[in-house]
Amino acid sequence: MSLQPSGSHIHISNWNIHGGIGGQGGEGDKRGGTGGAGEGPRVTYQVKAKNFTTIHNLSELTPVEQQQESTIEKADPGLLRCSPPSQLFCGREDILAEMTQYFSKGIGERHIYVLHGLGGSGKTQIALKFLDIANRSMPPRFTRQFFINSNSGHIIEAAFINIAVSHKAGKTAEDGKNWLISHIEEWVLVFDNADDPSIDLFPFFPKCTHGNIIITSRNPLLATHGPKSTSRVGYLDKTSAMQLLLQRAGKEETTNSISAASEIVKTLGYLPLAIIQAGAYISKFDCLHKYPSLYKDNHARALRHRPTQSHDDYSHTVYTTWQISFDQLSQVAARFLQLCSLMHHNGIPEDIFPQASSFKGNDDVDETELIANAREFLSHFLSDAGDWDQYKLMETIAEIEEYSLLNRDSSRDTLSIHPLVALWCRDTLNDIVVAEECMADIVGMAVSFMDDDHLYQSGLMPHIDTLIKRPGMIKPMFHEKYAGTYFIFGRFNEAELLQRALLNHQSRYLGTNHAATLHATTCLTATYRAMGRYGDAEPLERAVLTEQKQLHGDDHPDTLLAMAHLAATTHALGNYPEAMQLKSFVLEKRKQLHGDDDLYTLMAMANLAVTHRKLGQYPEAQSLESNVLEKRQKILGNDHPETLRAMSNLAATYFQLGMYQETEALECAVLERRIQLFGSDYPDTLYAMSNLAGTYRQMQRYHEAAHLETTVLQRRKQLFGNDHIQTLRPMSNLASTYCEMGNLQEAEVLAIAVLGRRKQLWGNEHVDTLWSKAILAQIFHKQGRYQEAQALELTVLEKRKQVLGTAHPDTLQASENLARTYKKLRRHQEAHLPGGSKHLKRHLSNPPTLLKPDILALIDQMDGVMVGRESNENDID
C-alpha cells in the first residue's frame, strides 16, 4: 500500500528540536533544559540544497542575530531523509504495518498515531523506522518532519517557537502552530517521550484538519488522542530479540549462539533496551555463554552497564530509564509498586489489598504489633471513617500506569509488571526483608477471608511461591491459612511443614487438649491422608477423638467430626468394619441432632455409602447416594458443588454395578456443569474428566479415554509440574489405557516413570506405589515378560497383605493377577492361590439377583489389573 501523498511537488524538511542549553541563570539537563538568560531554545535545522547540506542553530536572541541566521531561508530546500533509526533495529513488523496502513488512508486529512509502552521498549525507534520507510517511498509520504523532544511543556513551547522563527512566521509558539495550520501539506510532528502525565498535549496540536502527528509515551492514557490508531509497544518476539542480541554482541548466528541467545533474551523478558545492553556487555567481554551466570550473580551491574559505543541517541541504561519514572511517583505509589514487585510478575489479584484491610485478628497486643507495617500501608487506602476506599487504590494504580511501570487487566482485575521492572524495583528497596514480611502479612490477611474455591480461582499460588523465600516469613497467625492454600494446590509437603510448626506452637503455649491445638492436629492429619500417610494420621486422629470425648462427650459436633476423620483413615487402611461402625454412629447421631435433611447428615450418609461401595455392597451404597443426591438437589440446587459431588459418587456406584451407560450420562453431566461453573483447569473438573475417561476405558472406548486422560495430564503438568502426585495419577491412568490399546511401549515408559517417582515420594509400601507396580506388571504380562511380571506381582501381593490385610479387595485382586501369571509360566499348582475370582465373587456379598451378570463376567474374564478410578469424590467433613 502506497504512503505517497497526492500532488507532484514535494518540499521535504527535517527538524530535530530539543530544549535549550542553560545560560547565566539557567540550567540544562542531559537532553537540554530550560534556557537561562544567556541562551534560549535552539533548533537544529537541516536543509539539503543543490549540492550541499546546511546545519544551523537558530537562537531566539537578538534581532541582529536572528536576521543573520534567517539567511539560510534563501537556500532552495530539497529531499532530506529523517534521522535514521538504529542500525540494529529488528522486528516490530506488525506495528509498522499498522502504521503504514493507517497513514495510507485519507491523504490530506488529520492523522494521529500513538505508540505507548514501558521505557526501553523501543517506541522512539519504531517511530524513526516508520519515518525512514515513509521517506524512502517515491514520492515520500511526508513533506516536512518535526521531531520534538516532549519531556516538558517548556521544551514543546520552544519547539513551536523555533518552527515560527525558522520559517519567518513570528516569535511565539502560536505563530509556529499557525504556520503549520496555514501550510496545507503532509507535514508530520513527532512528540517523542511525552511521558509527563501532568502535560496535556492537546493544546499543542495545530487546530486544523490536515497534518500528521506521532506520539511516543510511557503513558497509556495518551492513547485517547488516537483511540483507533494506537499500539502498545510490548516485548519483542523471540526471533527478533535473538537477532538483536547477536547483532549487538557481534556474534554470528550458529546453533550454539542461537541456543545461548534464546536463554538470555528470555531472562531479559524480550525487552529491547535490556537486550542491547546485554549485547554490548557480551561484545565487550566476549562472554555470550557465560552471560546467564554473570547476570544471575550480578543482574544490577549488568543492567546498569553503559556501552562505550552507542547505536542511537538514547543515553540512558534500562535501570536509569525506570528510575527517572520511579522518582516521579508519590511515596504511596512507589511503595505499592515495590510491594507488588515481590509477587510473581503476572496476574497479581487486586482484591488481596481490600480483603487484607478487613482482617481483624484478635486483641492480642503482640499479634497486632507483628502486622503493624502491613496495617500502616493499607491505611493509605482507607476513608476517614476507616472503611476501604477503592477509589484511592485505583488512583494509585493509575498513577503507576501513567509511566507503564504497571499494567492493569480490567477484565480480570489483576496487575502485571515486566519481570525486569520487578527485578529492578526490588533493588530499590532499602530493607527487602521488612518489605517481604509486610507483603507476606498482607497475603496472609487476605487469604483469611477466602474459601477453598476462591483461593484456587484467585491464582495466588505463583505469587506465594515468588514471595515466600523461607517458612519463617510466615507468622504463626497465618500458618493455618497458608497451609490450607498449599493443601488446595496439592503442595502437601509445604502444608505439612507449616501445620507441624503451628501444632508445636499451639501445644507449647495452649496445651495439648486446647481446642485450637486439637484443630491444628486435625488439619495435619488431613494432610497426612492426602499424602497417603494413613499410618501417621491414625494415631493422631485417635488421640484427638479421645480428647474430644473427654471434653465434650460422644454427641458433640467436634467429637463427631473427629470420628468422621478417623473413619476416613481406617477406611483407607482397609479396616472396613471399624470404618463402617464409626460412620454409622456418626450418621445416626447427626440424624438425632440435626434431622435427616441437614447438610452434615447428608455428608455422613455419603461417607457411609463410600464404605458400602468399597465392600461391594452396591445396593446399600446406591440407596444412600440416591437419597443424598435427591436432597442436595432440593436444598442446594442442581449446580451446587456438593450436588455435583453426590452425582459423581452415584456414578461411581453405577460403574461398579456395570451400569456404564448410566455412569456415562451422570459423569458427562457433572463434567459439563463443572466446566461451566469453574473452568477446565479446576481440580474437580479434572477429576470429573478423569472419571469419565475411566468409564470410557471400561467400555473399551480407548481413544476417547486416551484423549481425556492426555488432557488431564497436560493440565496437571501445567498446574503442578511433572512430578506432583496430582500429575502422577493421570499419567498412571494413561499408561493403563495405552496398555489396553496395545501401545505397550508408550505404556511402559509412563508406568516406569510413575513408579519411580512414587517410590521417591512414599516408598515401596504405599498403596499408590503398589498400584504402579501392579500396572507395570500388567504391561509386562501383555508383553510376554512373565518372569518380570511375576516378581512385581508377588511383591504387590505380599505388601498388600501386610498393609491392607488378606481380605481387602486390592489384595484379592493382586492374588488373582499373580495366579494368572503363574498359569502363563505353567506353574499350575502355584496358580491355585487363596483369592482369585471365586474369592472376589464371594467378596461382592450381594444377593445374586441384584448383581448384574456382566460384572461377574468381568471378574472371570479380566486379564490382569482392574484399574481404579480417581478417589476424589468422598464427602469427608
C-alpha positions, 0 to 999 in steps of 0.5 A: 500500500502506497504512503505517497501523498497526492500532488507532484511537488514535494518540499521535504524538511527535517527538524530535530528540536530539543530544549535549550542549553542553560545560560547565566541563570539557567540550567540544562539537563542531559537532553537540554533544559530550560534556557537561562538568560544567556541562551534560549531554545535552539533548533537544529535545522537541516536543509539539503540544497543543490549540492550541499547540506546546511546545519544551523542553530537558530537562537531566539536572541537578538534581532541582529542575530536572528536576521543573520541566521534567517539567511539560510531561508534563501537556500532552495530546500530539497529531499532530506531523509529523517534521522535514521533509526538504529542500525540494529533495529529488528522486528516490530513488523506488525506495528509498522504495518499498522502504521503504514496502513493507517497513514495510507488512508485519507491523504490530506486529512488529520492523522494521529498515531500513538505508540505507548509502552514501558521505557526501553521498549523501543517506541522512539525507534519504531517511530524513526523506522516508520519515518525512514520507510515513509521517506524512502517511498517515491514520492515520500509520504511526508513533506516536512518532519518535526521531531520534538523532544516532549519531556516538558511543556517548556521544551514543546513551547520552544519547539513551536517557537523555533518552527515560527522563527525558522520559517519567518512566521513570528516569535511565539509558539502560536505563530509556529502552530499557525504556520503549520495550520496555514501550510496545507501539506503532509507535514508530520510532528513527532512528540517523542517521550511525552511521558509527563502525565501532568502535560496535556498535549492537546493544546499543542496540536495545530487546530486544523484538519490536515497534518500528521502527528506521532506520539511516543509515551510511557503513558497509556492514557495518551492513547485517547488522542488516537483511540483507533490508531494506537499500539502498545509497544510490548516485548519483542518476539523471540526471533527478533530479540535473538537477532538483536542480541547477536547483532549487538554482541557481534556474534554470528548466528550458529546453533550454539549462539542461537541456543545461548541467545534464546536463554538470555533474551528470555531472562531479559523478558524480550525487552529491547533496551535490556537486550542491547545492553546485554549485547554490548556487555557480551561484545565487550567481554566476549562472554555470550555463554557465560552471560546467564551466570554473570547476570544471575550473580550480578543482574544490577551491574549488568543492567546498569552497564553503559556501552562505550559505543552507542547505536542511537541517541538514547543515553540512558541504561534500562535501570536509569530509564525506570528510575527517572519514572520511579522518582516521579511517583508519590511515596504511596505509589512507589511503595505499592509498586515495590510491594507488588514487585515481590509477587510473581510478575503476572496476574497479581489479584487486586482484591488481596489489598481490600480483603487484607484491610478487613482482617481483624485478628484478635486483641492480642497486643503482640499479634497486632504489633507483628502486622503493624507495617502491613496495617500502616500501608493499607491505611493509605487506602482507607476513608476517614471513617476507616472503611476501604476506599477503592477509589484511592487504590485505583488512583494509585494504580493509575498513577503507576500506569501513567509511566507503564511501570504497571499494567492493569487487566480490567477484565480480570482485575489483576496487575502485571509488571515486566519481570525486569521492572520487578527485578529492578524495583526490588533493588530499590528497596532499602530493607527487602526483608521488612518489605517481604514480611509486610507483603507476606502479612498482607497475603496472609490477611487476605487469604483469611477471608477466602474459601477453598474455591476462591483461593484456587480461582484467585491464582495466588499460588505463583505469587506465594511461591515468588514471595515466600523465600523461607517458612519463617516469613510466615507468622504463626497467625497465618500458618493455618491459612497458608497451609490450607492454600498449599493443601488446595494446590496439592503442595502437601509437603509445604502444608505439612511443614507449616501445620507441624510448626503451628501444632508445636506452637499451639501445644507449647503455649495452649496445651495439648487438649486446647481446642485450637491445638486439637484443630491444628492436629486435625488439619495435619492429619488431613494432610497426612491422608492426602499424602497417603500417610494413613499410618501417621494420621491414625494415631493422631486422629485417635488421640484427638477423638479421645480428647474430644470425648473427654471434653465434650462427650460422644454427641458433640459436633467436634467429637463427631467430626473427629470420628468422621476423620478417623473413619476416613483413615481406617477406611483407607487402611482397609479396616472396613468394619471399624470404618463402617461402625464409626460412620454409622454412629456418626450418621445416626447421631447427626440424624438425632441432632440435626434431622435427616435433611441437614447438610452434615447428615447428608455428608455422613450418609455419603461417607457411609455409602463410600464404605458400602461401595468399597465392600461391594455392597452396591445396593446399600451404597446406591440407596444412600447416594440416591437419597443424598443426591435427591436432597442436595438437589432440593436444598442446594440446587442442581449446580451446587458443588456438593450436588455435583459431588453426590452425582459423581459418587452415584456414578461411581456406584453405577460403574461398579454395578456395570451400569456404564451407560448410566455412569456415562450420562451422570459423569458427562453431566457433572463434567459439563456443569463443572466446566461451566461453573469453574473452568477446565483447569479446576481440580474437580473438573479434572477429576470429573474428566478423569472419571469419565475417561475411566468409564470410557476405558471400561467400555473399551472406548480407548481413544476417547479415554486416551484423549481425556486422560492426555488432557488431564495430564497436560493440565496437571503438568501445567498446574503442578509440574511433572512430578506432583502426585496430582500429575502422577495419577493421570499419567498412571491412568494413561499408561493403563489405557495405552496398555489396553490399546496395545501401545505397550511401549508408550505404556511402559515408559509412563508406568516406569516413570510413575513408579519411580517417582512414587517410590521417591515420594512414599516408598515401596509400601504405599498403596499408590506405589503398589498400584504402579507396580501392579500396572507395570506388571500388567504391561509386562504380562501383555508383553510376554515378560512373565518372569518380570511380571511375576516378581512385581506381582508377588511383591504387590501381593505380599505388601498388600497383605501386610498393609491392607490385610488378606481380605481387602479387595486390592489384595484379592485382586493382586492374588488373582493377577499373580495366579494368572501369571503363574498359569502363563509360566505353567506353574499350575499348582502355584496358580491355585492361590487363596483369592482369585475370582471365586474369592472376589465373587464371594467378596461382592456379598450381594444377593445374586439377583441384584448383581448384574451378570456382566460384572461377574463376567468381568471378574472371570474374564479380566486379564490382569489389573482392574484399574481404579478410578480417581478417589476424589469424590468422598464427602469427608467433613 
